[in-house]
Amino acid sequence: MKGNQTLIDKEVINIRDGARLGRVEDVIVDCGCGMIHQIIAVAMKGIFSVFCKRDKRFINWCSVVKIGDDIILVDMDGFELKKGK
């Protein structure tokens, strides 16, 4: 990544089916070595923010394929997506 970019708020897209998995809300980092283990993507489901359901997905760092300026591409199958909820 160039300069001062952050992962937070980037949209996560699954390259297997083109599904939008949500926006990065947080990352899980190993404090001992400083490596990222997972990113947490949150998708809002609903019409109004008050009544929205927040769908969290925990995505292993090894599933990340490419990080762009606005999106993060991941390669995950259906089993990994269900397991991450």
Secondary structure, DSSP 4 states (H G I P E B T S, - for coil): --TT--STT-EEEETTT--EEEEEEEEEE-TTT--EEEEEEEEEESSSTTT-EEEEEEEEGGGEEEE-SSEEEE---HHHHHHH-
